Amino acid sequence: MGAQIFGLLISLYFFYAYSISTSITNFIEVKKFRTKKLAKNNILVTKIEKDLNYNLWLISYCYVKFLK
């Protein structure tokens, strides 16, 4: 009985070590992917904001020219 429990503890230890090492590396990869995706989206939002500001200026400029 003691040898079976000892064998079970050793196998559980190896399973735990394998699971931890696999899950940590997967978590780091997902975090890197999310960071890269957030940076890409941030650049896109900045570009859209510039386009919207330009469009607003253009509309107001055309409206002023139309009223003259």
URRA-V233266 format. One line per field, one symbol per residue. ss: DSSP state (~ for helix, > for strand, _ for the rest). psi: psi as a letter, one per 20 degrees, with the letter a starting at -180 (. if undefined). burial: + if it has 24 or more other C-alpha atoms within 12 Angstrom, else -. A space follows every 10 residues. Layout:
ss = ???
psi = ???
burial = ???
//
This chain:
ss = _~~~~~~~~~ ~~~~~~~~~~ ~~~~~~~~~~ ~~~~~~~~~~ ~~~~~~~~~~ ~~~~~~~~~~ ~~~~~~~_
psi = ghhggghggg hhghgggggg hghghhgggg ggghggghgg hgggggghgg gggghggggh ghgghhh.
burial = ---------- ---------- ---------- ---------- ---------- ---------- --------
//
